[in-house]
């Protein structure tokens, strides 16, 4: 289950057993709200199966800005770390198998990570990977057309295209579903010519 995390963080086996025993397995249906915008996050999640989206409310319109797939951990980082109200909501798109861990257990794990220089560096790399994803998405809105953003998504994250409903993809790209349909039709026409 947590093999990719074990590979990333080479802890002794007894510490892994203790850490992994802190997780609670959950099976939840699609459209389950795991954290609501404005609430404080006291948990982090690992996805074994399914997809979760992060979104926020913009004047009554829900805007998707991140997708999390299998073998990913997620939480509202600013809320989880600082106890601030979350700026986003997390909702399952598909039925999911999740593993939930509470803040005190994560803090115990992180204390051990911080004590070990190599583990601390690996943890920071993993954290910055997520921040880089946010930055790439943000900059794509500045420099890329909606069509290019869609093509980037198709190339870089084809699982999202296959499994996520079109209205969430359109929201993620910052366009309407009608505009997304036009983009897809245009790309198809260009390929047929």
Backbone as JSON Lines, residues from 0, in Angstrom:
{"i":0,"aa":"X","n":[0.81,-1.19,0.0],"ca":[0.0,0.0,0.0],"c":[0.86,1.26,0.0]}
{"i":1,"aa":"X","n":[1.68,1.51,0.97],"ca":[2.45,2.74,1.08],"c":[3.86,2.57,0.53]}
{"i":2,"aa":"X","n":[4.03,1.67,-0.44],"ca":[5.37,1.35,-0.94],"c":[6.1,2.58,-1.47]}
{"i":3,"aa":"X","n":[5.41,3.43,-2.22],"ca":[6.09,4.6,-2.78],"c":[6.57,5.55,-1.68]}
{"i":4,"aa":"X","n":[5.83,5.62,-0.57],"ca":[6.28,6.48,0.55],"c":[7.46,5.83,1.24]}
{"i":5,"aa":"X","n":[7.4,4.51,1.43],"ca":[8.52,3.79,2.05],"c":[9.78,3.95,1.21]}
{"i":6,"aa":"X","n":[9.6,3.91,-0.11],"ca":[10.77,4.1,-1.0],"c":[11.34,5.5,-0.87]}
{"i":7,"aa":"X","n":[10.47,6.47,-0.68],"ca":[10.9,7.86,-0.56],"c":[11.59,8.16,0.77]}
{"i":8,"aa":"X","n":[11.1,7.53,1.84],"ca":[11.61,7.82,3.18],"c":[12.12,6.54,3.83]}
{"i":9,"aa":"X","n":[13.42,6.29,3.75],"ca":[13.99,5.04,4.27],"c":[14.08,5.0,5.8]}
{"i":10,"aa":"X","n":[12.96,4.74,6.44],"ca":[12.9,4.58,7.9],"c":[13.17,3.13,8.28]}
{"i":11,"aa":"X","n":[13.61,2.88,9.5],"ca":[13.68,1.5,9.99],"c":[12.28,0.88,10.03]}
{"i":12,"aa":"X","n":[12.18,-0.44,9.86],"ca":[10.88,-1.13,9.77],"c":[10.0,-0.87,10.98]}
{"i":13,"aa":"X","n":[10.56,-0.89,12.19],"ca":[9.71,-0.72,13.38],"c":[9.07,0.66,13.42]}
{"i":14,"aa":"X","n":[9.77,1.67,12.9],"ca":[9.18,3.02,12.86],"c":[8.08,3.09,11.8]}
{"i":15,"aa":"X","n":[8.28,2.39,10.67],"ca":[7.25,2.36,9.65],"c":[5.98,1.7,10.19]}
{"i":16,"aa":"X","n":[6.16,0.58,10.88],"ca":[4.98,-0.11,11.43],"c":[4.2,0.81,12.35]}
{"i":17,"aa":"X","n":[4.91,1.52,13.2],"ca":[4.25,2.43,14.14],"c":[3.52,3.55,13.37]}
{"i":18,"aa":"X","n":[4.19,4.13,12.39],"ca":[3.58,5.21,11.61],"c":[2.37,4.7,10.83]}
{"i":19,"aa":"X","n":[2.5,3.58,10.15],"ca":[1.41,3.06,9.33],"c":[0.21,2.62,10.16]}
{"i":20,"aa":"X","n":[0.46,2.22,11.4],"ca":[-0.66,1.82,12.26],"c":[-1.52,3.03,12.67]}
{"i":21,"aa":"X","n":[-1.02,4.23,12.42],"ca":[-1.77,5.45,12.75],"c":[-2.86,5.78,11.73]}
{"i":22,"aa":"X","n":[-2.82,5.13,10.58],"ca":[-3.79,5.42,9.52],"c":[-5.08,4.65,9.72]}
{"i":23,"aa":"X","n":[-6.19,5.3,9.43],"ca":[-7.52,4.68,9.47],"c":[-8.01,4.49,8.03]}
{"i":24,"aa":"X","n":[-8.34,3.26,7.66],"ca":[-8.82,2.98,6.31],"c":[-10.28,3.42,6.19]}
{"i":25,"aa":"X","n":[-10.61,4.08,5.07],"ca":[-11.96,4.57,4.82],"c":[-12.36,4.23,3.39]}
{"i":26,"aa":"X","n":[-13.57,3.76,3.21],"ca":[-14.15,3.62,1.88],"c":[-15.27,4.62,1.79]}
{"i":27,"aa":"X","n":[-15.17,5.54,0.84],"ca":[-16.16,6.61,0.73],"c":[-16.7,6.68,-0.69]}
{"i":28,"aa":"X","n":[-17.98,7.03,-0.84],"ca":[-18.56,7.14,-2.18],"c":[-18.1,8.41,-2.9]}
{"i":29,"aa":"X","n":[-18.37,8.46,-4.19],"ca":[-18.13,9.69,-4.96],"c":[-18.93,10.83,-4.34]}
{"i":30,"aa":"X","n":[-18.42,12.03,-4.53],"ca":[-19.07,13.26,-4.05],"c":[-19.07,13.39,-2.53]}
{"i":31,"aa":"X","n":[-18.11,12.73,-1.86],"ca":[-17.97,12.87,-0.41],"c":[-17.08,14.08,-0.12]}
{"i":32,"aa":"X","n":[-17.58,15.0,0.67],"ca":[-16.81,16.18,1.07],"c":[-15.94,15.81,2.26]}
{"i":33,"aa":"X","n":[-14.63,15.84,2.07],"ca":[-13.68,15.45,3.12],"c":[-13.28,16.64,3.99]}
{"i":34,"aa":"X","n":[-13.24,17.8,3.41],"ca":[-12.94,19.04,4.13],"c":[-13.64,20.17,3.4]}
{"i":35,"aa":"X","n":[-14.32,21.01,4.15],"ca":[-15.05,22.13,3.56],"c":[-14.23,23.41,3.71]}
{"i":36,"aa":"X","n":[-14.23,24.19,2.66],"ca":[-13.57,25.5,2.68],"c":[-14.0,26.26,3.94]}
{"i":37,"aa":"X","n":[-13.04,26.8,4.67],"ca":[-13.34,27.55,5.89],"c":[-13.18,26.73,7.17]}
{"i":38,"aa":"X","n":[-13.18,25.39,7.05],"ca":[-12.95,24.53,8.21],"c":[-11.44,24.39,8.44]}
{"i":39,"aa":"X","n":[-11.09,23.96,9.63],"ca":[-9.68,23.71,9.94],"c":[-9.38,22.24,9.71]}
{"i":40,"aa":"X","n":[-8.28,21.98,9.04],"ca":[-7.89,20.61,8.7],"c":[-7.11,19.99,9.86]}
{"i":41,"aa":"X","n":[-7.62,18.86,10.36],"ca":[-6.93,18.12,11.41],"c":[-6.45,16.76,10.91]}
{"i":42,"aa":"X","n":[-6.59,16.51,9.59],"ca":[-6.24,15.21,9.04],"c":[-5.55,15.37,7.69]}
{"i":43,"aa":"X","n":[-4.78,14.35,7.35],"ca":[-4.2,14.21,6.01],"c":[-4.68,12.86,5.49]}
{"i":44,"aa":"X","n":[-4.66,12.71,4.18],"ca":[-5.18,11.5,3.55],"c":[-4.18,10.93,2.54]}
{"i":45,"aa":"X","n":[-4.22,9.63,2.41],"ca":[-3.48,8.92,1.37],"c":[-4.53,8.2,0.51]}
{"i":46,"aa":"X","n":[-4.41,8.32,-0.81],"ca":[-5.38,7.7,-1.71],"c":[-4.83,6.37,-2.2]}
{"i":47,"aa":"X","n":[-5.56,5.31,-1.87],"ca":[-5.22,3.99,-2.42],"c":[-5.94,3.78,-3.75]}
{"i":48,"aa":"X","n":[-7.18,4.26,-3.8],"ca":[-7.99,4.09,-5.0],"c":[-8.93,5.28,-5.13]}
{"i":49,"aa":"X","n":[-9.04,5.81,-6.35],"ca":[-9.97,6.91,-6.6],"c":[-9.29,8.22,-6.91]}
{"i":50,"aa":"X","n":[-10.11,9.24,-7.06],"ca":[-9.63,10.6,-7.36],"c":[-10.34,11.58,-6.43]}
{"i":51,"aa":"X","n":[-9.57,12.55,-5.96],"ca":[-10.09,13.63,-5.12],"c":[-9.75,14.94,-5.82]}
{"i":52,"aa":"X","n":[-10.66,15.89,-5.72],"ca":[-10.37,17.22,-6.28],"c":[-10.33,18.25,-5.16]}
{"i":53,"aa":"X","n":[-9.5,19.26,-5.36],"ca":[-9.46,20.42,-4.48],"c":[-10.15,21.55,-5.24]}
{"i":54,"aa":"X","n":[-11.04,22.25,-4.55],"ca":[-11.77,23.34,-5.19],"c":[-12.09,24.44,-4.18]}
{"i":55,"aa":"X","n":[-12.43,25.61,-4.71],"ca":[-12.85,26.72,-3.85],"c":[-14.04,27.41,-4.49]}
{"i":56,"aa":"X","n":[-14.74,28.18,-3.69],"ca":[-15.92,28.91,-4.14],"c":[-15.5,30.31,-4.55]}
{"i":57,"aa":"X","n":[-15.84,30.68,-5.79],"ca":[-15.56,32.02,-6.29],"c":[-16.88,32.67,-6.68]}
{"i":58,"aa":"X","n":[-17.45,33.44,-5.76],"ca":[-18.74,34.11,-6.0],"c":[-19.83,33.14,-6.45]}
{"i":59,"aa":"X","n":[-19.94,32.01,-5.73],"ca":[-20.98,31.03,-6.01],"c":[-20.61,30.01,-7.08]}
{"i":60,"aa":"X","n":[-19.46,30.17,-7.69],"ca":[-19.02,29.23,-8.73],"c":[-17.89,28.37,-8.15]}
{"i":61,"aa":"X","n":[-18.01,27.05,-8.32],"ca":[-16.97,26.2,-7.77],"c":[-15.86,26.03,-8.79]}
{"i":62,"aa":"X","n":[-14.61,26.32,-8.35],"ca":[-13.43,26.32,-9.21],"c":[-12.49,25.2,-8.76]}
{"i":63,"aa":"X","n":[-12.29,24.23,-9.63],"ca":[-11.37,23.12,-9.35],"c":[-9.96,23.58,-9.68]}
{"i":64,"aa":"X","n":[-9.01,23.33,-8.77],"ca":[-7.65,23.74,-9.09],"c":[-6.62,22.64,-8.91]}
{"i":65,"aa":"X","n":[-7.03,21.47,-8.41],"ca":[-6.06,20.38,-8.27],"c":[-6.8,19.05,-8.22]}
{"i":66,"aa":"X","n":[-6.16,18.02,-8.79],"ca":[-6.66,16.65,-8.71],"c":[-5.6,15.8,-8.02]}
{"i":67,"aa":"X","n":[-6.06,14.87,-7.2],"ca":[-5.17,13.93,-6.53],"c":[-5.6,12.52,-6.91]}
{"i":68,"aa":"X","n":[-4.64,11.72,-7.37],"ca":[-4.92,10.36,-7.8],"c":[-4.26,9.36,-6.85]}
{"i":69,"aa":"X","n":[-4.35,8.1,-7.21],"ca":[-3.79,7.03,-6.38],"c":[-2.33,7.3,-6.0]}
{"i":70,"aa":"X","n":[-1.99,6.8,-4.8],"ca":[-0.64,6.92,-4.24],"c":[-0.22,8.36,-4.0]}
{"i":71,"aa":"X","n":[-1.19,9.18,-3.64],"ca":[-0.92,10.58,-3.33],"c":[-1.42,10.88,-1.92]}
{"i":72,"aa":"X","n":[-0.65,11.69,-1.21],"ca":[-1.12,12.21,0.08],"c":[-1.56,13.64,-0.15]}
{"i":73,"aa":"X","n":[-2.59,14.05,0.57],"ca":[-3.06,15.42,0.44],"c":[-3.66,15.9,1.75]}
{"i":74,"aa":"X","n":[-3.65,17.21,1.9],"ca":[-4.28,17.9,3.0],"c":[-4.3,19.38,2.63]}
{"i":75,"aa":"X","n":[-5.06,20.14,3.33],"ca":[-5.0,21.6,3.17],"c":[-3.78,22.04,3.98]}
{"i":76,"aa":"X","n":[-2.65,22.17,3.32],"ca":[-1.37,22.35,4.02],"c":[-1.36,23.53,4.99]}
{"i":77,"aa":"X","n":[-1.83,24.69,4.52],"ca":[-1.78,25.87,5.38],"c":[-2.68,25.7,6.6]}
{"i":78,"aa":"X","n":[-3.81,25.04,6.41],"ca":[-4.73,24.8,7.52],"c":[-4.17,23.75,8.47]}
{"i":79,"aa":"X","n":[-3.67,22.68,7.91],"ca":[-3.14,21.56,8.7],"c":[-1.95,22.01,9.54]}
{"i":80,"aa":"X","n":[-1.05,22.76,8.93],"ca":[0.19,23.18,9.62],"c":[-0.06,24.31,10.61]}
{"i":81,"aa":"X","n":[-0.84,25.3,10.21],"ca":[-0.98,26.51,11.03],"c":[-2.31,26.65,11.76]}
{"i":82,"aa":"X","n":[-3.23,25.73,11.53],"ca":[-4.53,25.81,12.2],"c":[-5.42,26.91,11.65]}
{"i":83,"aa":"X","n":[-5.16,27.33,10.42],"ca":[-5.96,28.37,9.78],"c":[-7.16,27.74,9.06]}
{"i":84,"aa":"X","n":[-8.22,28.51,8.83],"ca":[-9.32,27.97,8.03],"c":[-8.81,27.61,6.63]}
{"i":85,"aa":"X","n":[-9.25,26.49,6.14],"ca":[-8.82,26.02,4.83],"c":[-9.33,26.94,3.73]}
{"i":86,"aa":"X","n":[-8.48,27.21,2.76],"ca":[-8.87,28.03,1.62],"c":[-9.59,27.19,0.56]}
{"i":87,"aa":"X","n":[-9.59,25.86,0.73],"ca":[-10.16,24.97,-0.28],"c":[-11.02,23.88,0.36]}
{"i":88,"aa":"X","n":[-11.81,23.25,-0.48],"ca":[-12.56,22.05,-0.09],"c":[-11.94,20.86,-0.81]}
{"i":89,"aa":"X","n":[-12.07,19.68,-0.23],"ca":[-11.64,18.44,-0.86],"c":[-12.84,17.53,-0.99]}
{"i":90,"aa":"X","n":[-13.06,17.0,-2.21],"ca":[-14.21,16.17,-2.48],"c":[-13.8,15.01,-3.38]}
{"i":91,"aa":"X","n":[-14.34,13.82,-3.09],"ca":[-14.05,12.67,-3.93],"c":[-14.83,12.79,-5.24]}
{"i":92,"aa":"X","n":[-14.18,12.39,-6.33],"ca":[-14.83,12.37,-7.64],"c":[-15.36,10.98,-7.92]}
{"i":93,"aa":"X","n":[-14.58,9.98,-7.55],"ca":[-14.95,8.57,-7.7],"c":[-15.11,7.98,-6.31]}
{"i":94,"aa":"X","n":[-15.71,6.79,-6.21],"ca":[-15.63,6.08,-4.93],"c":[-14.15,5.89,-4.59]}
{"i":95,"aa":"X","n":[-13.79,6.12,-3.35],"ca":[-12.38,6.11,-2.96],"c":[-12.11,5.17,-1.79]}
{"i":96,"aa":"X","n":[-10.91,4.64,-1.78],"ca":[-10.35,3.99,-0.6],"c":[-9.24,4.92,-0.13]}
{"i":97,"aa":"X","n":[-9.43,5.47,1.05],"ca":[-8.51,6.46,1.62],"c":[-7.95,5.96,2.94]}
{"i":98,"aa":"X","n":[-6.8,6.47,3.28],"ca":[-6.23,6.24,4.6],"c":[-6.04,7.6,5.24]}
{"i":99,"aa":"X","n":[-6.7,7.77,6.37],"ca":[-6.73,9.05,7.07],"c":[-5.77,8.98,8.26]}
{"i":100,"aa":"X","n":[-5.0,10.05,8.43],"ca":[-4.11,10.15,9.59],"c":[-4.34,11.51,10.24]}
{"i":101,"aa":"X","n":[-4.34,11.52,11.56],"ca":[-4.61,12.75,12.3],"c":[-3.33,13.53,12.57]}
{"i":102,"aa":"X","n":[-3.5,14.8,12.79],"ca":[-2.38,15.74,12.93],"c":[-1.34,15.3,13.97]}
{"i":103,"aa":"X","n":[-1.73,14.89,15.18],"ca":[-0.69,14.5,16.16],"c":[0.21,13.36,15.67]}
{"i":104,"aa":"X","n":[-0.36,12.41,14.92],"ca":[0.45,11.31,14.39],"c":[1.39,11.79,13.3]}
{"i":105,"aa":"X","n":[0.94,12.73,12.48],"ca":[1.81,13.3,11.45],"c":[2.94,14.09,12.11]}
{"i":106,"aa":"X","n":[2.61,14.83,13.16],"ca":[3.63,15.63,13.84],"c":[4.71,14.73,14.46]}
{"i":107,"aa":"X","n":[4.32,13.59,15.0],"ca":[5.29,12.64,15.54],"c":[6.21,12.14,14.43]}
{"i":108,"aa":"X","n":[5.62,11.8,13.29],"ca":[6.39,11.35,12.12],"c":[7.36,12.45,11.68]}
{"i":109,"aa":"X","n":[6.86,13.68,11.59],"ca":[7.69,14.78,11.11],"c":[8.83,15.1,12.07]}
{"i":110,"aa":"X","n":[8.62,14.93,13.37],"ca":[9.72,15.14,14.32],"c":[10.88,14.21,14.0]}
{"i":111,"aa":"X","n":[10.56,12.97,13.66],"ca":[11.61,12.01,13.31],"c":[12.25,12.38,11.98]}
{"i":112,"aa":"X","n":[11.45,12.87,11.05],"ca":[11.98,13.29,9.75],"c":[12.95,14.46,9.95]}
{"i":113,"aa":"X","n":[12.53,15.44,10.74],"ca":[13.35,16.64,10.94],"c":[14.67,16.34,11.63]}
{"i":114,"aa":"X","n":[14.7,15.31,12.47],"ca":[15.94,14.95,13.18],"c":[16.99,14.36,12.25]}
{"i":115,"aa":"X","n":[16.56,13.81,11.13],"ca":[17.46,13.15,10.19],"c":[17.61,14.05,8.96]}
{"i":116,"aa":"X","n":[18.83,14.53,8.74],"ca":[19.07,15.49,7.68],"c":[18.65,14.95,6.3]}
{"i":117,"aa":"X","n":[18.97,13.69,6.02],"ca":[18.63,13.1,4.72],"c":[17.11,13.01,4.55]}
{"i":118,"aa":"X","n":[16.41,12.54,5.59],"ca":[14.95,12.44,5.52],"c":[14.3,13.81,5.4]}
{"i":119,"aa":"X","n":[14.85,14.78,6.11],"ca":[14.32,16.15,6.04],"c":[14.41,16.68,4.61]}
{"i":120,"aa":"X","n":[15.54,16.43,3.97],"ca":[15.73,16.87,2.6],"c":[14.74,16.17,1.65]}
{"i":121,"aa":"X","n":[14.55,14.87,1.84],"ca":[13.6,14.12,1.01],"c":[12.17,14.64,1.21]}
{"i":122,"aa":"X","n":[11.82,14.94,2.46],"ca":[10.49,15.46,2.76],"c":[10.28,16.82,2.1]}
{"i":123,"aa":"X","n":[11.28,17.68,2.18],"ca":[11.16,19.01,1.57],"c":[11.03,18.89,0.05]}
{"i":124,"aa":"X","n":[11.76,17.97,-0.55],"ca":[11.64,17.74,-1.99],"c":[10.21,17.34,-2.35]}
{"i":125,"aa":"X","n":[9.63,16.43,-1.57],"ca":[8.26,15.97,-1.82],"c":[7.27,17.14,-1.67]}
{"i":126,"aa":"X","n":[7.47,17.96,-0.67],"ca":[6.6,19.11,-0.44],"c":[6.71,20.11,-1.58]}
{"i":127,"aa":"X","n":[7.94,20.38,-2.01],"ca":[8.13,21.34,-3.1],"c":[7.59,20.82,-4.42]}
{"i":128,"aa":"X","n":[7.55,19.51,-4.59],"ca":[6.96,18.93,-5.8],"c":[5.51,19.4,-5.96]}
{"i":129,"aa":"X","n":[4.77,19.4,-4.86],"ca":[3.37,19.85,-4.9],"c":[3.3,21.35,-5.17]}
{"i":130,"aa":"X","n":[4.17,22.11,-4.56],"ca":[4.19,23.56,-4.78],"c":[4.53,23.86,-6.24]}
{"i":131,"aa":"X","n":[5.46,23.1,-6.82],"ca":[5.8,23.29,-8.23],"c":[4.59,23.01,-9.13]}
{"i":132,"aa":"X","n":[3.79,22.01,-8.77],"ca":[2.57,21.73,-9.54],"c":[1.64,22.94,-9.51]}
{"i":133,"aa":"X","n":[1.47,23.53,-8.34],"ca":[0.63,24.73,-8.23],"c":[1.18,25.86,-9.09]}
{"i":134,"aa":"X","n":[2.5,26.05,-9.02],"ca":[3.13,27.13,-9.78],"c":[2.96,26.92,-11.28]}
{"i":135,"aa":"X","n":[3.17,25.69,-11.75],"ca":[3.01,25.41,-13.18],"c":[1.58,25.69,-13.62]}
{"i":136,"aa":"X","n":[0.64,25.28,-12.8],"ca":[-0.77,25.51,-13.14],"c":[-1.07,27.01,-13.18]}
{"i":137,"aa":"X","n":[-0.57,27.73,-12.21],"ca":[-0.78,29.18,-12.15],"c":[-0.17,29.87,-13.37]}
{"i":138,"aa":"X","n":[1.08,29.55,-13.67],"ca":[1.74,30.2,-14.8],"c":[1.12,29.82,-16.14]}
{"i":139,"aa":"X","n":[0.53,28.64,-16.23],"ca":[-0.12,28.25,-17.48],"c":[-1.29,29.18,-17.8]}
{"i":140,"aa":"X","n":[-1.93,29.76,-16.75],"ca":[-3.03,30.7,-16.98],"c":[-2.51,32.03,-17.52]}
{"i":141,"aa":"X","n":[-1.25,32.33,-17.25],"ca":[-0.66,33.58,-17.73],"c":[-0.12,33.42,-19.15]}
{"i":142,"aa":"X","n":[0.54,32.3,-19.41],"ca":[1.26,32.2,-20.69],"c":[0.59,31.32,-21.74]}
{"i":143,"aa":"X","n":[-0.32,30.43,-21.35],"ca":[-0.89,29.48,-22.31],"c":[-2.35,29.8,-22.62]}
{"i":144,"aa":"X","n":[-2.74,29.49,-23.84],"ca":[-4.15,29.59,-24.22],"c":[-4.91,28.43,-23.58]}
{"i":145,"aa":"X","n":[-6.23,28.53,-23.5],"ca":[-7.01,27.4,-22.97],"c":[-6.73,26.1,-23.74]}
{"i":146,"aa":"X","n":[-6.58,26.2,-25.05],"ca":[-6.31,25.0,-25.85],"c":[-4.97,24.4,-25.45]}
{"i":147,"aa":"X","n":[-3.96,25.24,-25.24],"ca":[-2.64,24.73,-24.84],"c":[-2.7,24.13,-23.44]}
{"i":148,"aa":"X","n":[-3.47,24.73,-22.54],"ca":[-3.63,24.16,-21.19],"c":[-4.25,22.77,-21.28]}
{"i":149,"aa":"X","n":[-5.25,22.62,-22.16],"ca":[-5.88,21.31,-22.34],"c":[-4.88,20.31,-22.91]}
{"i":150,"aa":"X","n":[-4.13,20.7,-23.93],"ca":[-3.13,19.8,-24.53],"c":[-2.06,19.4,-23.51]}
{"i":151,"aa":"X","n":[-1.65,20.35,-22.67],"ca":[-0.69,20.03,-21.61],"c":[-1.25,18.99,-20.65]}
{"i":152,"aa":"X","n":[-2.51,19.15,-20.3],"ca":[-3.16,18.21,-19.39],"c":[-3.25,16.83,-20.03]}
{"i":153,"aa":"X","n":[-3.62,16.78,-21.3],"ca":[-3.69,15.5,-22.02],"c":[-2.32,14.81,-22.01]}
{"i":154,"aa":"X","n":[-1.29,15.58,-22.24],"ca":[0.06,15.02,-22.32],"c":[0.61,14.65,-20.94]}
{"i":155,"aa":"X","n":[0.45,15.52,-19.97],"ca":[1.09,15.33,-18.67],"c":[0.28,14.48,-17.7]}
{"i":156,"aa":"X","n":[-1.04,14.51,-17.8],"ca":[-1.9,13.79,-16.86],"c":[-3.07,13.13,-17.58]}
{"i":157,"aa":"X","n":[-2.79,12.17,-18.47],"ca":[-3.87,11.55,-19.25],"c":[-4.91,10.84,-18.4]}
{"i":158,"aa":"X","n":[-4.56,10.37,-17.21],"ca":[-5.53,9.7,-16.33],"c":[-6.68,10.64,-15.98]}
{"i":159,"aa":"X","n":[-6.37,11.91,-15.81],"ca":[-7.41,12.88,-15.46],"c":[-8.4,13.0,-16.62]}
{"i":160,"aa":"X","n":[-7.88,13.07,-17.83],"ca":[-8.75,13.17,-19.01],"c":[-9.68,11.96,-19.1]}
{"i":161,"aa":"X","n":[-9.16,10.78,-18.79],"ca":[-9.94,9.55,-18.9],"c":[-10.99,9.39,-17.8]}
{"i":162,"aa":"X","n":[-10.69,9.89,-16.59],"ca":[-11.5,9.53,-15.44],"c":[-12.32,10.67,-14.82]}
{"i":163,"aa":"X","n":[-12.0,11.9,-15.13],"ca":[-12.64,13.04,-14.46],"c":[-13.74,13.61,-15.36]}
{"i":164,"aa":"X","n":[-14.92,13.89,-14.8],"ca":[-16.0,14.49,-15.59],"c":[-15.57,15.81,-16.24]}
{"i":165,"aa":"X","n":[-16.11,16.05,-17.44],"ca":[-15.72,17.21,-18.25],"c":[-15.92,18.55,-17.53]}
{"i":166,"aa":"X","n":[-16.97,18.67,-16.73],"ca":[-17.21,19.97,-16.08],"c":[-16.11,20.3,-15.05]}
{"i":167,"aa":"X","n":[-15.52,19.27,-14.43],"ca":[-14.4,19.53,-13.51],"c":[-13.13,19.88,-14.29]}
{"i":168,"aa":"X","n":[-12.93,19.22,-15.42],"ca":[-11.76,19.54,-16.25],"c":[-11.87,20.97,-16.78]}
{"i":169,"aa":"X","n":[-13.06,21.34,-17.24],"ca":[-13.28,22.71,-17.73],"c":[-12.98,23.72,-16.62]}
{"i":170,"aa":"X","n":[-13.48,23.45,-15.42],"ca":[-13.24,24.34,-14.29],"c":[-11.75,24.45,-14.0]}
{"i":171,"aa":"X","n":[-11.06,23.32,-14.02],"ca":[-9.6,23.28,-13.78],"c":[-8.85,24.12,-14.83]}
{"i":172,"aa":"X","n":[-9.34,24.09,-16.06],"ca":[-8.7,24.84,-17.15],"c":[-9.13,26.3,-17.19]}
{"i":173,"aa":"X","n":[-10.13,26.66,-16.37],"ca":[-10.59,28.04,-16.33],"c":[-11.5,28.4,-17.49]}
{"i":174,"aa":"X","n":[-12.25,27.41,-18.01],"ca":[-13.13,27.65,-19.14],"c":[-14.49,26.99,-18.86]}
{"i":175,"aa":"X","n":[-15.44,27.25,-19.74],"ca":[-16.75,26.6,-19.61],"c":[-16.71,25.23,-20.29]}
{"i":176,"aa":"X","n":[-17.69,24.4,-20.0],"ca":[-17.76,23.09,-20.66],"c":[-18.01,23.26,-22.16]}
{"i":177,"aa":"X","n":[-18.74,24.29,-22.54],"ca":[-18.98,24.56,-23.97],"c":[-17.66,24.87,-24.67]}
{"i":178,"aa":"X","n":[-16.84,25.72,-24.03],"ca":[-15.53,26.07,-24.59],"c":[-14.64,24.82,-24.68]}
{"i":179,"aa":"X","n":[-14.69,23.99,-23.67],"ca":[-13.9,22.75,-23.69],"c":[-14.34,21.86,-24.86]}
{"i":180,"aa":"X","n":[-15.63,21.75,-25.08],"ca":[-16.13,20.95,-26.22],"c":[-15.62,21.51,-27.54]}
{"i":181,"aa":"X","n":[-15.62,22.84,-27.67],"ca":[-15.1,23.47,-28.9],"c":[-13.62,23.17,-29.1]}
{"i":182,"aa":"X","n":[-12.86,23.25,-28.01],"ca":[-11.42,22.96,-28.09],"c":[-11.2,21.52,-28.55]}
{"i":183,"aa":"X","n":[-11.92,20.6,-27.94],"ca":[-11.77,19.19,-28.3],"c":[-12.16,18.94,-29.76]}
{"i":184,"aa":"X","n":[-13.24,19.58,-30.22],"ca":[-13.67,19.44,-31.61],"c":[-12.61,20.01,-32.56]}
{"i":185,"aa":"X","n":[-12.06,21.15,-32.21],"ca":[-11.03,21.79,-33.05],"c":[-9.8,20.88,-33.14]}
{"i":186,"aa":"X","n":[-9.36,20.34,-32.05],"ca":[-8.19,19.46,-32.05],"c":[-8.47,18.22,-32.91]}
{"i":187,"aa":"X","n":[-9.64,17.67,-32.78],"ca":[-10.02,16.51,-33.57],"c":[-10.03,16.84,-35.07]}
{"i":188,"aa":"X","n":[-10.61,17.99,-35.43],"ca":[-10.62,18.41,-36.85],"c":[-9.21,18.56,-37.38]}
{"i":189,"aa":"X","n":[-8.33,19.18,-36.57],"ca":[-6.95,19.4,-37.0],"c":[-6.22,18.08,-37.21]}
{"i":190,"aa":"X","n":[-6.51,17.11,-36.41],"ca":[-5.85,15.79,-36.54],"c":[-6.36,15.05,-37.78]}
{"i":191,"aa":"X","n":[-7.61,15.28,-38.15],"ca":[-8.18,14.61,-39.31],"c":[-7.77,15.22,-40.64]}
{"i":192,"aa":"X","n":[-7.34,16.46,-40.61],"ca":[-6.95,17.15,-41.84],"c":[-5.61,16.71,-42.34]}
